[in-house]
Amino acid sequence: MSRSDCGTVVAICISAEKGTVKRSVPRAELKTDHGIVGDAHAGRWPRQVSLLPKESIDRMREIMSELDDGDFAENIVTAGVNFTAVKVGDRYQLGEKILLEVTQIGKECHNSCAIKQTVGDCIMPREGVFCRVLRGGRLQTGDPLRKQRS
């Protein structure tokens, strides 16, 4: 396993409504085949949880230094994992128990979505990774993130 297959959860973000920025929380409960308890994107659909690399957010912070975690409506901000080679079907373990399966890479952005209006650009359509929860559990910032071997 390469170094780019292991990383850390640096932020967990939730919101009550879809299409809005999310607020950072120190910990969350992920429910199997549902997503993050209390998040608007949770439910029985393929995009239960979204991941976005801190490295991508940091590039945007060079343009807008006031960006906060959750401003791109991402659920989990990661550090150290290279998602450029990720494929649908790849699996990631978060913490000791949680298992996610990649269902989509990027997404079509809504015309003039709130995030794009606020931030000026939305990197989620290009760099976001969407997953469903295969096995739930408790997640907190600082937990490890590891790609599972195929």
Sequence and secondary structure as in RCSB ss.txt:
>XXXX:A:sequence
MSRSDCGTVVAICISAEKGTVKRSVPRAELKTDHGIVGDAHAGRWPRQVSLLPKESIDRMREIMSELDDGDFAEN
IVTAGVNFTAVKVGDRYQLGEKILLEVTQIGKECHNSCAIKQTVGDCIMPREGVFCRVLRGGRLQTGDPLRKQRS
>XXXX:A:secstr
  GGGEEEEEEEEE SSTTS  EEESEEEEETTTEETT TT SSSS SEEEEEHHHHHHHHTT TT  TTTT  S
EEEES  GGG  TT EEEETTTEEEEEEEES    TT HHHHHHS   HHHH EEEEEEE EEEETT EEEE   
